[in-house]
Amino acid sequence: MAVEDQVSVWQRVPRPLRGWVLPLALLAIWWAARAFGWSDSPLLVSPAAVWHRAVDQVGSGALWQALSASLWRWGWGFLIGSLAGLVVGALLGASRWAERLIGPSFHTLKQISLFAWIPMLSMWFGLGDAAKIAFVAMAAFFPVVLNTCEGIRSVPREFIEVARVYRFGLGQLLVRVVAPAAAPSIFTGIQLSLIYTWLATLGAEYLMASGQGIGNTLIDGREHFLMDLVLFGVVVVGLVGFVINAVPVAIERRLLAWRDRTVARY
């Protein structure tokens, strides 16, 4: 089949359904592996077993308790870390004085693995929600700082000179020139921080195993060798991550509709 024919076949698939092709294919292979006896390993349970586990988790309320606890930590950690990141990133991007004062310390701290902070955070805050939120906030902080700083520094000098010609004040300069020009980079940092904070939430729950959460659900499945519970937790984590990624992308497309995002045709 020629490339043009393959593209034509792909275009006949409704656009909202194109993203479901690969997951449905993997689900079909998974079902066939159990239905036709390709694998009898206890590590590969059937999709039906995972579905029954999902019904049980939803019906008992265990899913909502675990998910609400994880989302609460994720939301507060993201809010604290991203707001602090916007302030520090704006300072580093707009002020040479701040770059000389804060920059060396920041660029040193960002090289430290995020998980290396867990022993210190657990000693400072214990193993409760405070330590987990602090860990999640750190995951949000660094990408927002880097992308905010880069966005402000990449504002073309010509824009600043035109603003000076029109005698813009500092407020007008920031709102009408700097913010729109730096917005794509800032949105990238926020989108990355949303993803990183969700992963950090699960990591914090997994390594500081106290309380409820989706990470704790995965731990329970592992300790009791309940692969249907483990796979159910993985599916929930993936679905939540998909929503967390899709929402800011939709907002960015609406707010930055003037920007041509991609050269891809299909």
C-alpha positions in Angstrom: 0.0 0.0 0.0 1.4 3.4 -1.0 2.0 6.0 1.6 -0.8 8.2 0.2 -3.2 5.3 0.6 -2.2 4.7 4.2 -2.7 8.3 5.0 -6.1 8.3 3.3 -7.2 5.2 5.4 -6.0 6.9 8.6 -7.9 10.1 7.7 -11.1 8.1 7.5 -10.9 7.3 11.2 -12.7 10.1 13.2 -10.2 12.3 14.8 -11.5 11.8 18.4 -11.1 8.0 18.0 -7.5 8.0 16.6 -5.9 8.1 20.0 -7.9 4.9 21.0 -6.4 2.8 18.3 -3.2 1.7 20.2 -4.9 1.2 23.6 -7.7 -0.9 22.1 -5.1 -3.0 20.2 -3.1 -3.6 23.4 -6.3 -4.5 25.2 -7.2 -7.0 22.5 -3.7 -8.6 22.7 -4.0 -8.8 26.5 -7.4 -10.5 26.3 -6.2 -12.9 23.6 -3.2 -13.9 25.7 -5.4 -15.1 28.5 -8.3 -16.4 26.4 -6.2 -18.6 24.1 -3.7 -19.7 26.8 -0.7 -17.9 25.4 0.3 -17.2 29.0 -0.8 -18.8 32.2 1.4 -16.7 34.5 -0.3 -15.4 37.6 1.4 -12.0 36.9 -0.9 -11.6 33.9 -4.5 -11.6 35.0 -7.4 -11.3 32.6 -9.0 -8.0 31.8 -12.2 -9.4 33.3 -10.5 -9.8 36.7 -9.3 -6.2 36.6 -12.8 -5.1 35.7 -14.3 -7.0 38.7 -11.6 -5.4 40.9 -12.5 -2.0 39.5 -16.2 -2.5 40.3 -15.3 -3.6 43.8 -13.1 -0.6 44.4 -15.7 1.8 43.1 -18.6 0.2 44.9 -16.8 0.1 48.2 -15.7 3.7 48.0 -12.0 2.7 48.3 -11.1 4.2 44.9 -12.6 7.6 45.8 -10.9 7.7 49.2 -7.5 6.9 47.7 -7.9 9.1 44.7 -9.1 12.1 46.7 -6.2 11.8 49.1 -3.7 11.7 46.2 -5.3 14.6 44.3 -5.4 16.7 47.5 -1.6 16.3 47.9 -1.1 16.8 44.2 -3.2 20.0 44.1 -1.6 21.7 47.1 1.9 20.7 46.1 1.4 22.0 42.5 -0.1 25.2 43.7 2.7 26.0 46.2 5.5 24.9 43.9 4.3 26.6 40.8 3.5 29.9 42.4 6.9 30.0 44.0 8.4 28.9 40.7 6.7 31.8 38.8 8.1 34.4 41.3 11.6 33.0 41.3 11.6 32.5 37.5 10.4 36.0 36.9 13.1 37.4 39.1 15.9 35.4 37.5 14.6 36.3 34.0 14.1 40.0 34.5 16.8 40.9 37.0 20.6 40.5 36.5 21.0 41.3 40.2 18.7 38.3 41.1 20.6 36.1 38.7 23.9 36.9 40.4 22.4 36.5 43.9 20.0 33.5 43.5 21.2 31.9 40.2 24.2 30.0 41.5 22.3 28.4 44.4 19.3 27.5 42.2 21.4 26.0 39.4 23.2 23.9 42.1 20.0 22.7 43.7 18.4 21.7 40.5 21.1 19.2 39.9 20.2 17.2 43.0 17.9 14.3 42.3 14.4 15.0 43.6 14.2 11.7 45.5 17.4 12.6 47.4 15.4 15.1 49.4 13.0 12.4 50.8 15.2 11.4 53.8 15.6 15.0 54.8 11.9 15.9 54.3 10.8 12.8 56.3 13.1 13.9 59.2 11.8 17.5 59.1 8.1 16.8 58.5 7.6 13.1 59.3 5.9 10.7 57.0 2.5 12.5 56.8 1.0 14.8 54.3 3.3 17.7 55.0 6.3 15.9 53.8 4.5 14.6 50.7 3.2 18.0 49.8 6.7 19.5 50.2 8.1 16.9 48.0 5.4 17.5 45.3 6.0 21.2 45.6 9.7 20.7 44.8 8.7 18.7 41.7 6.6 21.7 40.5 9.1 24.4 41.4 12.1 23.6 39.1 10.4 23.3 35.7 8.3 26.4 36.3 11.4 28.4 37.3 13.4 27.3 34.3 10.7 27.9 31.7 9.5 31.2 33.2 13.1 32.5 33.2 13.7 31.3 29.7 10.4 32.8 28.4 11.2 36.2 29.9 14.7 36.2 28.6 13.6 35.3 25.1 11.4 38.3 24.7 12.8 40.1 21.6 14.6 43.3 22.4 12.7 45.0 19.6 9.4 44.6 21.6 10.9 46.3 24.6 12.2 49.2 22.4 8.8 49.7 20.8 7.2 49.8 24.3 9.7 52.5 25.3 8.8 54.5 22.2 5.2 54.4 23.3 6.2 55.3 26.8 4.8 52.2 28.5 5.0 52.1 32.2 6.4 49.1 34.1 2.9 47.6 34.5 2.0 48.1 30.8 5.3 46.6 29.8 4.8 43.5 31.9 1.1 42.9 30.9 1.1 43.9 27.3 4.6 42.9 26.1 6.5 40.6 28.4 3.6 38.3 29.5 2.2 37.5 26.0 5.7 37.0 24.6 6.8 34.7 27.5 3.4 32.9 27.8 4.2 29.9 25.5 7.3 29.0 27.6 5.5 29.6 30.9 2.7 27.3 29.8 5.3 24.7 28.9 6.7 24.9 32.4 3.3 24.6 34.0 2.4 21.7 31.8 5.6 19.9 32.8 5.1 20.7 36.4 1.6 19.2 36.3 3.0 15.9 35.0 6.0 15.9 37.3 3.9 16.6 40.4 1.5 13.7 39.6 4.5 11.4 39.3 6.0 12.9 42.5 2.7 12.3 44.3 2.8 8.6 43.5 6.5 8.5 44.4 6.0 10.2 47.7 3.1 7.8 48.6 5.2 4.8 47.6 8.3 5.8 49.5 6.6 7.4 52.5 4.0 4.7 52.8 1.6 6.1 55.4 -2.1 7.1 54.9 -4.2 6.6 51.9 -3.6 7.2 48.2 -3.3 5.6 44.8 0.4 4.8 45.6 -0.7 3.0 48.7 -3.2 1.0 46.6 -0.3 -0.2 44.4 1.7 -1.1 47.5 -1.3 -3.1 48.9 -1.6 -5.0 45.7 2.1 -5.8 45.6 2.3 -6.9 49.2 -0.7 -9.3 48.9 0.2 -10.4 45.4 -3.1 -9.1 43.9 -2.1 -8.4 40.3 -5.6 -7.3 39.4 -5.4 -4.6 42.1 -2.0 -3.5 40.8 -3.1 -3.3 37.2 -6.3 -1.5 38.3 -4.1 1.1 40.1 -1.9 1.5 37.0 -4.9 2.1 34.8 -6.2 4.7 37.3 -2.8 6.4 37.4 -2.7 6.5 33.6 -6.2 7.9 33.2 -5.6 10.6 35.8 -2.4 11.5 34.1 -4.1 11.7 30.8 -6.7 14.2 32.2 -4.0 16.2 33.9 -2.1 16.5 30.6 -5.2 17.2 28.4 -6.7 20.1 30.5 -3.7 22.5 30.3 -3.2 21.6 26.6 -6.8 22.6 25.9 -6.5 25.8 27.9 -3.2 26.6 26.1 -4.8 26.1 22.7 -7.6 28.5 23.5 -5.4 31.2 25.1 -2.6 31.0 22.6 -4.6 30.3 19.5 -2.5 32.9 17.6 0.5 30.6 17.8 1.1 27.8 15.2 2.0 24.9 17.4 3.0 22.2 15.0 4.1 21.5 11.4 2.5 18.0 11.5 -0.3 17.4 9.0 -1.9 14.3 10.4 
